[in-house]
Amino acid sequence: MINRGGVKFNPRDVEELIDRHPKIAQSAIVPVPDPVLGERSCVFITLRGVDS
């Protein structure tokens, strides 16, 4: 659970929405500290069809 300003949400729910995009292969959301809101979301994505 990520707690942003008292609103808690499951990052997996957001990841599932992001992963529906045809150019995104995978996403992951992690919380990062925020001095005002408690936590912020940081999203990492892997694009589909992109060579390293």
N, CA, C, O and CB atoms as a CASP TS submission, in Angstrom:
PFRMAT TS
TARGET T0000
AUTHOR 0000-0000-0000
METHOD Language model
MODEL 1
PARENT N/A
ATOM      1  N   MET     1       0.831  -1.183   0.000  1.00  0.00           N
ATOM      2  CA  MET     1       0.000   0.000   0.000  1.00  0.00           C
ATOM      3  C   MET     1       0.878   1.249   0.000  1.00  0.00           C
ATOM      4  O   MET     1       1.899   1.311   0.684  1.00  0.00           O
ATOM      5  CB  MET     1      -0.946  -0.004   1.210  1.00  0.00           C
ATOM      6  N   ILE     2       0.468   2.213  -0.761  1.00  0.00           N
ATOM      7  CA  ILE     2       1.129   3.514  -0.775  1.00  0.00           C
ATOM      8  C   ILE     2       0.169   4.502  -0.132  1.00  0.00           C
ATOM      9  O   ILE     2      -1.015   4.540  -0.469  1.00  0.00           O
ATOM     10  CB  ILE     2       1.528   3.958  -2.240  1.00  0.00           C
ATOM     11  N   ASN     3       0.684   5.302   0.797  1.00  0.00           N
ATOM     12  CA  ASN     3      -0.122   6.287   1.512  1.00  0.00           C
ATOM     13  C   ASN     3       0.290   7.678   1.049  1.00  0.00           C
ATOM     14  O   ASN     3       1.353   8.175   1.421  1.00  0.00           O
ATOM     15  CB  ASN     3       0.043   6.141   3.057  1.00  0.00           C
ATOM     16  N   ARG     4      -0.545   8.293   0.246  1.00  0.00           N
ATOM     17  CA  ARG     4      -0.254   9.627  -0.284  1.00  0.00           C
ATOM     18  C   ARG     4      -1.254  10.607   0.312  1.00  0.00           C
ATOM     19  O   ARG     4      -2.412  10.659  -0.104  1.00  0.00           O
ATOM     20  CB  ARG     4      -0.314   9.648  -1.852  1.00  0.00           C
ATOM     21  N   GLY     5      -0.803  11.372   1.277  1.00  0.00           N
ATOM     22  CA  GLY     5      -1.662  12.369   1.903  1.00  0.00           C
ATOM     23  C   GLY     5      -2.878  11.770   2.583  1.00  0.00           C
ATOM     24  O   GLY     5      -3.939  12.395   2.605  1.00  0.00           O
ATOM     25  N   GLY     6      -2.751  10.586   3.134  1.00  0.00           N
ATOM     26  CA  GLY     6      -3.859   9.929   3.811  1.00  0.00           C
ATOM     27  C   GLY     6      -4.705   9.045   2.910  1.00  0.00           C
ATOM     28  O   GLY     6      -5.573   8.323   3.400  1.00  0.00           O
ATOM     29  N   VAL     7      -4.472   9.087   1.606  1.00  0.00           N
ATOM     30  CA  VAL     7      -5.196   8.227   0.666  1.00  0.00           C
ATOM     31  C   VAL     7      -4.317   7.020   0.364  1.00  0.00           C
ATOM     32  O   VAL     7      -3.223   7.160  -0.183  1.00  0.00           O
ATOM     33  CB  VAL     7      -5.573   8.999  -0.655  1.00  0.00           C
ATOM     34  N   LYS     8      -4.796   5.849   0.720  1.00  0.00           N
ATOM     35  CA  LYS     8      -4.021   4.628   0.508  1.00  0.00           C
ATOM     36  C   LYS     8      -4.509   3.917  -0.744  1.00  0.00           C
ATOM     37  O   LYS     8      -5.710   3.812  -0.990  1.00  0.00           O
ATOM     38  CB  LYS     8      -4.121   3.694   1.733  1.00  0.00           C
ATOM     39  N   PHE     9      -3.551   3.428  -1.535  1.00  0.00           N
ATOM     40  CA  PHE     9      -3.910   2.668  -2.731  1.00  0.00           C
ATOM     41  C   PHE     9      -2.897   1.567  -2.958  1.00  0.00           C
ATOM     42  O   PHE     9      -1.744   1.645  -2.533  1.00  0.00           O
ATOM     43  CB  PHE     9      -3.995   3.586  -3.967  1.00  0.00           C
ATOM     44  N   ASN    10      -3.366   0.542  -3.639  1.00  0.00           N
ATOM     45  CA  ASN    10      -2.523  -0.597  -3.970  1.00  0.00           C
ATOM     46  C   ASN    10      -1.815  -0.295  -5.291  1.00  0.00           C
ATOM     47  O   ASN    10      -2.481  -0.107  -6.309  1.00  0.00           O
ATOM     48  CB  ASN    10      -3.363  -1.919  -4.063  1.00  0.00           C
ATOM     49  N   PRO    11      -0.489  -0.244  -5.300  1.00  0.00           N
ATOM     50  CA  PRO    11       0.216   0.073  -6.535  1.00  0.00           C
ATOM     51  C   PRO    11      -0.062  -0.932  -7.655  1.00  0.00           C
ATOM     52  O   PRO    11       0.027  -0.582  -8.831  1.00  0.00           O
ATOM     53  CB  PRO    11       1.698   0.135  -6.270  1.00  0.00           C
ATOM     54  N   ARG    12      -0.395  -2.161  -7.306  1.00  0.00           N
ATOM     55  CA  ARG    12      -0.667  -3.166  -8.345  1.00  0.00           C
ATOM     56  C   ARG    12      -1.858  -2.755  -9.209  1.00  0.00           C
ATOM     57  O   ARG    12      -1.876  -3.024 -10.410  1.00  0.00           O
ATOM     58  CB  ARG    12      -0.933  -4.544  -7.706  1.00  0.00           C
ATOM     59  N   ASP    13      -2.855  -2.102  -8.602  1.00  0.00           N
ATOM     60  CA  ASP    13      -4.015  -1.648  -9.375  1.00  0.00           C
ATOM     61  C   ASP    13      -3.593  -0.665 -10.466  1.00  0.00           C
ATOM     62  O   ASP    13      -4.084  -0.736 -11.593  1.00  0.00           O
ATOM     63  CB  ASP    13      -5.056  -0.994  -8.449  1.00  0.00           C
ATOM     64  N   VAL    14      -2.694   0.240 -10.135  1.00  0.00           N
ATOM     65  CA  VAL    14      -2.223   1.231 -11.103  1.00  0.00           C
ATOM     66  C   VAL    14      -1.315   0.568 -12.137  1.00  0.00           C
ATOM     67  O   VAL    14      -1.383   0.887 -13.324  1.00  0.00           O
ATOM     68  CB  VAL    14      -1.475   2.382 -10.388  1.00  0.00           C
ATOM     69  N   GLU    15      -0.467  -0.355 -11.684  1.00  0.00           N
ATOM     70  CA  GLU    15       0.415  -1.071 -12.615  1.00  0.00           C
ATOM     71  C   GLU    15      -0.397  -1.816 -13.673  1.00  0.00           C
ATOM     72  O   GLU    15      -0.023  -1.834 -14.845  1.00  0.00           O
ATOM     73  CB  GLU    15       1.317  -2.059 -11.849  1.00  0.00           C
ATOM     74  N   GLU    16      -1.500  -2.427 -13.264  1.00  0.00           N
ATOM     75  CA  GLU    16      -2.336  -3.161 -14.219  1.00  0.00           C
ATOM     76  C   GLU    16      -2.910  -2.228 -15.282  1.00  0.00           C
ATOM     77  O   GLU    16      -3.022  -2.614 -16.445  1.00  0.00           O
ATOM     78  CB  GLU    16      -3.475  -3.884 -13.485  1.00  0.00           C
ATOM     79  N   LEU    17      -3.271  -1.018 -14.899  1.00  0.00           N
ATOM     80  CA  LEU    17      -3.766  -0.043 -15.873  1.00  0.00           C
ATOM     81  C   LEU    17      -2.659   0.399 -16.824  1.00  0.00           C
ATOM     82  O   LEU    17      -2.870   0.489 -18.033  1.00  0.00           O
ATOM     83  CB  LEU    17      -4.357   1.175 -15.156  1.00  0.00           C
ATOM     84  N   ILE    18      -1.481   0.673 -16.273  1.00  0.00           N
ATOM     85  CA  ILE    18      -0.351   1.104 -17.099  1.00  0.00           C
ATOM     86  C   ILE    18       0.035   0.002 -18.082  1.00  0.00           C
ATOM     87  O   ILE    18       0.328   0.274 -19.247  1.00  0.00           O
ATOM     88  CB  ILE    18       0.858   1.484 -16.215  1.00  0.00           C
ATOM     89  N   ASP    19       0.035  -1.233 -17.611  1.00  0.00           N
ATOM     90  CA  ASP    19       0.454  -2.369 -18.443  1.00  0.00           C
ATOM     91  C   ASP    19      -0.493  -2.639 -19.616  1.00  0.00           C
ATOM     92  O   ASP    19      -0.137  -3.387 -20.526  1.00  0.00           O
ATOM     93  CB  ASP    19       0.557  -3.615 -17.589  1.00  0.00           C
ATOM     94  N   ARG    20      -1.669  -2.054 -19.614  1.00  0.00           N
ATOM     95  CA  ARG    20      -2.607  -2.216 -20.735  1.00  0.00           C
ATOM     96  C   ARG    20      -2.169  -1.443 -21.978  1.00  0.00           C
ATOM     97  O   ARG    20      -2.628  -1.719 -23.086  1.00  0.00           O
ATOM     98  CB  ARG    20      -3.998  -1.761 -20.319  1.00  0.00           C
ATOM     99  N   HIS    21      -1.282  -0.478 -21.783  1.00  0.00           N
ATOM    100  CA  HIS    21      -0.836   0.327 -22.925  1.00  0.00           C
ATOM    101  C   HIS    21      -0.044  -0.573 -23.873  1.00  0.00           C
ATOM    102  O   HIS    21       0.812  -1.330 -23.415  1.00  0.00           O
ATOM    103  CB  HIS    21       0.034   1.552 -22.456  1.00  0.00           C
ATOM    104  N   PRO    22      -0.303  -0.513 -25.166  1.00  0.00           N
ATOM    105  CA  PRO    22       0.343  -1.434 -26.109  1.00  0.00           C
ATOM    106  C   PRO    22       1.861  -1.288 -26.210  1.00  0.00           C
ATOM    107  O   PRO    22       2.533  -2.228 -26.634  1.00  0.00           O
ATOM    108  CB  PRO    22      -0.244  -1.241 -27.460  1.00  0.00           C
ATOM    109  N   LYS    23       2.409  -0.155 -25.838  1.00  0.00           N
ATOM    110  CA  LYS    23       3.862   0.033 -25.941  1.00  0.00           C
ATOM    111  C   LYS    23       4.598  -0.246 -24.636  1.00  0.00           C
ATOM    112  O   LYS    23       5.816  -0.081 -24.572  1.00  0.00           O
ATOM    113  CB  LYS    23       4.164   1.441 -26.389  1.00  0.00           C
ATOM    114  N   ILE    24       3.885  -0.663 -23.601  1.00  0.00           N
ATOM    115  CA  ILE    24       4.510  -0.948 -22.313  1.00  0.00           C
ATOM    116  C   ILE    24       4.478  -2.444 -22.057  1.00  0.00           C
ATOM    117  O   ILE    24       3.416  -3.067 -22.069  1.00  0.00           O
ATOM    118  CB  ILE    24       3.802  -0.182 -21.169  1.00  0.00           C
ATOM    119  N   ALA    25       5.661  -3.016 -21.823  1.00  0.00           N
ATOM    120  CA  ALA    25       5.770  -4.444 -21.542  1.00  0.00           C
ATOM    121  C   ALA    25       5.511  -4.734 -20.072  1.00  0.00           C
ATOM    122  O   ALA    25       4.866  -5.726 -19.732  1.00  0.00           O
ATOM    123  CB  ALA    25       7.148  -4.965 -21.944  1.00  0.00           C
ATOM    124  N   GLN    26       6.019  -3.861 -19.195  1.00  0.00           N
ATOM    125  CA  GLN    26       5.902  -4.101 -17.758  1.00  0.00           C
ATOM    126  C   GLN    26       6.100  -2.797 -17.007  1.00  0.00           C
ATOM    127  O   GLN    26       6.830  -1.913 -17.455  1.00  0.00           O
ATOM    128  CB  GLN    26       6.926  -5.158 -17.287  1.00  0.00           C
ATOM    129  N   SER    27       5.438  -2.683 -15.853  1.00  0.00           N
ATOM    130  CA  SER    27       5.629  -1.513 -15.005  1.00  0.00           C
ATOM    131  C   SER    27       5.732  -1.946 -13.551  1.00  0.00           C
ATOM    132  O   SER    27       5.278  -3.025 -13.171  1.00  0.00           O
ATOM    133  CB  SER    27       4.475  -0.503 -15.190  1.00  0.00           C
ATOM    134  N   ALA    28       6.336  -1.088 -12.753  1.00  0.00           N
ATOM    135  CA  ALA    28       6.432  -1.310 -11.311  1.00  0.00           C
ATOM    136  C   ALA    28       6.366   0.044 -10.620  1.00  0.00           C
ATOM    137  O   ALA    28       7.000   1.006 -11.053  1.00  0.00           O
ATOM    138  CB  ALA    28       7.750  -2.075 -10.933  1.00  0.00           C
ATOM    139  N   ILE    29       5.600   0.107  -9.552  1.00  0.00           N
ATOM    140  CA  ILE    29       5.463   1.340  -8.783  1.00  0.00           C
ATOM    141  C   ILE    29       5.995   1.091  -7.384  1.00  0.00           C
ATOM    142  O   ILE    29       5.651   0.099  -6.742  1.00  0.00           O
ATOM    143  CB  ILE    29       3.981   1.824  -8.741  1.00  0.00           C
ATOM    144  N   VAL    30       6.837   2.001  -6.921  1.00  0.00           N
ATOM    145  CA  VAL    30       7.379   1.925  -5.568  1.00  0.00           C
ATOM    146  C   VAL    30       7.149   3.264  -4.872  1.00  0.00           C
ATOM    147  O   VAL    30       7.134   4.311  -5.518  1.00  0.00           O
ATOM    148  CB  VAL    30       8.898   1.561  -5.590  1.00  0.00           C
ATOM    149  N   PRO    31       6.970   3.224  -3.553  1.00  0.00           N
ATOM    150  CA  PRO    31       6.808   4.477  -2.827  1.00  0.00           C
ATOM    151  C   PRO    31       8.155   5.140  -2.563  1.00  0.00           C
ATOM    152  O   PRO    31       9.159   4.463  -2.341  1.00  0.00           O
ATOM    153  CB  PRO    31       6.076   4.235  -1.511  1.00  0.00           C
ATOM    154  N   VAL    32       8.166   6.460  -2.591  1.00  0.00           N
ATOM    155  CA  VAL    32       9.338   7.235  -2.183  1.00  0.00           C
ATOM    156  C   VAL    32       8.863   8.252  -1.150  1.00  0.00           C
ATOM    157  O   VAL    32       7.749   8.764  -1.254  1.00  0.00           O
ATOM    158  CB  VAL    32      10.036   7.943  -3.418  1.00  0.00           C
ATOM    159  N   PRO    33       9.692   8.546  -0.161  1.00  0.00           N
ATOM    160  CA  PRO    33       9.279   9.466   0.896  1.00  0.00           C
ATOM    161  C   PRO    33       8.964  10.860   0.365  1.00  0.00           C
ATOM    162  O   PRO    33       9.613  11.353  -0.558  1.00  0.00           O
ATOM    163  CB  PRO    33      10.358   9.557   1.950  1.00  0.00           C
ATOM    164  N   ASP    34       7.965  11.477   0.961  1.00  0.00           N
ATOM    165  CA  ASP    34       7.595  12.857   0.656  1.00  0.00           C
ATOM    166  C   ASP    34       7.376  13.569   1.990  1.00  0.00           C
ATOM    167  O   ASP    34       6.591  13.100   2.814  1.00  0.00           O
ATOM    168  CB  ASP    34       6.304  12.930  -0.261  1.00  0.00           C
ATOM    169  N   PRO    35       8.061  14.698   2.215  1.00  0.00           N
ATOM    170  CA  PRO    35       7.972  15.367   3.514  1.00  0.00           C
ATOM    171  C   PRO    35       6.580  15.924   3.825  1.00  0.00           C
ATOM    172  O   PRO    35       6.245  16.113   4.995  1.00  0.00           O
ATOM    173  CB  PRO    35       8.974  16.484   3.569  1.00  0.00           C
ATOM    174  N   VAL    36       5.778  16.184   2.816  1.00  0.00           N
ATOM    175  CA  VAL    36       4.447  16.760   3.041  1.00  0.00           C
ATOM    176  C   VAL    36       3.352  15.696   2.970  1.00  0.00           C
ATOM    177  O   VAL    36       2.480  15.635   3.836  1.00  0.00           O
ATOM    178  CB  VAL    36       4.167  17.861   2.017  1.00  0.00           C
ATOM    179  N   LEU    37       3.403  14.862   1.936  1.00  0.00           N
ATOM    180  CA  LEU    37       2.326  13.901   1.691  1.00  0.00           C
ATOM    181  C   LEU    37       2.573  12.516   2.279  1.00  0.00           C
ATOM    182  O   LEU    37       1.686  11.665   2.233  1.00  0.00           O
ATOM    183  CB  LEU    37       2.107  13.770   0.226  1.00  0.00           C
ATOM    184  N   GLY    38       3.745  12.278   2.821  1.00  0.00           N
ATOM    185  CA  GLY    38       4.076  10.961   3.366  1.00  0.00           C
ATOM    186  C   GLY    38       4.811  10.104   2.352  1.00  0.00           C
ATOM    187  O   GLY    38       5.945   9.687   2.586  1.00  0.00           O
ATOM    188  N   GLU    39       4.160   9.840   1.222  1.00  0.00           N
ATOM    189  CA  GLU    39       4.792   9.061   0.155  1.00  0.00           C
ATOM    190  C   GLU    39       4.346   9.581  -1.205  1.00  0.00           C
ATOM    191  O   GLU    39       3.249  10.118  -1.359  1.00  0.00           O
ATOM    192  CB  GLU    39       4.451   7.560   0.295  1.00  0.00           C
ATOM    193  N   ARG    40       5.220   9.410  -2.177  1.00  0.00           N
ATOM    194  CA  ARG    40       4.906   9.660  -3.586  1.00  0.00           C
ATOM    195  C   ARG    40       5.137   8.359  -4.334  1.00  0.00           C
ATOM    196  O   ARG    40       5.786   7.443  -3.829  1.00  0.00           O
ATOM    197  CB  ARG    40       5.781  10.830  -4.187  1.00  0.00           C
ATOM    198  N   SER    41       4.605   8.292  -5.525  1.00  0.00           N
ATOM    199  CA  SER    41       4.777   7.101  -6.356  1.00  0.00           C
ATOM    200  C   SER    41       5.879   7.332  -7.372  1.00  0.00           C
ATOM    201  O   SER    41       5.956   8.390  -7.997  1.00  0.00           O
ATOM    202  CB  SER    41       3.463   6.732  -7.066  1.00  0.00           C
ATOM    203  N   CYS    42       6.732   6.327  -7.530  1.00  0.00           N
ATOM    204  CA  CYS    42       7.757   6.347  -8.565  1.00  0.00           C
ATOM    205  C   CYS    42       7.481   5.149  -9.470  1.00  0.00           C
ATOM    206  O   CYS    42       7.426   4.010  -9.008  1.00  0.00           O
ATOM    207  CB  CYS    42       9.220   6.300  -7.951  1.00  0.00           C
ATOM    208  N   VAL    43       7.310   5.420 -10.761  1.00  0.00           N
ATOM    209  CA  VAL    43       6.941   4.371 -11.709  1.00  0.00           C
ATOM    210  C   VAL    43       8.132   4.040 -12.604  1.00  0.00           C
ATOM    211  O   VAL    43       8.760   4.931 -13.177  1.00  0.00           O
ATOM    212  CB  VAL    43       5.724   4.804 -12.563  1.00  0.00           C
ATOM    213  N   PHE    44       8.428   2.767 -12.713  1.00  0.00           N
ATOM    214  CA  PHE    44       9.450   2.262 -13.626  1.00  0.00           C
ATOM    215  C   PHE    44       8.724   1.491 -14.717  1.00  0.00           C
ATOM    216  O   PHE    44       7.822   0.704 -14.429  1.00  0.00           O
ATOM    217  CB  PHE    44      10.511   1.355 -12.882  1.00  0.00           C
ATOM    218  N   ILE    45       9.111   1.714 -15.968  1.00  0.00           N
ATOM    219  CA  ILE    45       8.466   0.992 -17.062  1.00  0.00           C
ATOM    220  C   ILE    45       9.508   0.372 -17.986  1.00  0.00           C
ATOM    221  O   ILE    45      10.625   0.871 -18.121  1.00  0.00           O
ATOM    222  CB  ILE    45       7.544   1.928 -17.855  1.00  0.00           C
ATOM    223  N   THR    46       9.112  -0.723 -18.613  1.00  0.00           N
ATOM    224  CA  THR    46       9.883  -1.350 -19.672  1.00  0.00           C
ATOM    225  C   THR    46       9.033  -1.271 -20.927  1.00  0.00           C
ATOM    226  O   THR    46       7.897  -1.745 -20.958  1.00  0.00           O
ATOM    227  CB  THR    46      10.273  -2.836 -19.320  1.00  0.00           C
ATOM    228  N   LEU    47       9.601  -0.664 -21.960  1.00  0.00           N
ATOM    229  CA  LEU    47       8.866  -0.524 -23.210  1.00  0.00           C
ATOM    230  C   LEU    47       8.931  -1.807 -24.025  1.00  0.00           C
ATOM    231  O   LEU    47       9.934  -2.520 -24.006  1.00  0.00           O
ATOM    232  CB  LEU    47       9.415   0.647 -24.024  1.00  0.00           C
ATOM    233  N   ARG    48       7.881  -2.082 -24.720  1.00  0.00           N
ATOM    234  CA  ARG    48       7.793  -3.262 -25.582  1.00  0.00           C
ATOM    235  C   ARG    48       8.510  -2.973 -26.902  1.00  0.00           C
ATOM    236  O   ARG    48       8.320  -1.910 -27.493  1.00  0.00           O
ATOM    237  CB  ARG    48       6.301  -3.661 -25.836  1.00  0.00           C
ATOM    238  N   GLY    49       9.330  -3.914 -27.361  1.00  0.00           N
ATOM    239  CA  GLY    49       9.970  -3.796 -28.665  1.00  0.00           C
ATOM    240  C   GLY    49      11.144  -2.841 -28.730  1.00  0.00           C
ATOM    241  O   GLY    49      11.519  -2.409 -29.820  1.00  0.00           O
ATOM    242  N   VAL    50      11.739  -2.498 -27.590  1.00  0.00           N
ATOM    243  CA  VAL    50      12.898  -1.599 -27.575  1.00  0.00           C
ATOM    244  C   VAL    50      14.126  -2.428 -27.225  1.00  0.00           C
ATOM    245  O   VAL    50      14.144  -3.123 -26.209  1.00  0.00           O
ATOM    246  CB  VAL    50      12.701  -0.415 -26.553  1.00  0.00           C
ATOM    247  N   ASP    51      15.158  -2.353 -28.071  1.00  0.00           N
ATOM    248  CA  ASP    51      16.400  -3.073 -27.801  1.00  0.00           C
ATOM    249  C   ASP    51      17.250  -2.284 -26.824  1.00  0.00           C
ATOM    250  O   ASP    51      17.260  -1.053 -26.838  1.00  0.00           O
ATOM    251  CB  ASP    51      17.180  -3.336 -29.103  1.00  0.00           C
ATOM    252  N   SER    52      17.967  -3.016 -25.972  1.00  0.00           N
ATOM    253  CA  SER    52      18.842  -2.361 -24.986  1.00  0.00           C
ATOM    254  C   SER    52      20.088  -1.827 -25.636  1.00  0.00           C
ATOM    255  O   SER    52      20.937  -1.246 -24.960  1.00  0.00           O
ATOM    256  CB  SER    52      19.221  -3.326 -23.871  1.00  0.00           C
TER
END
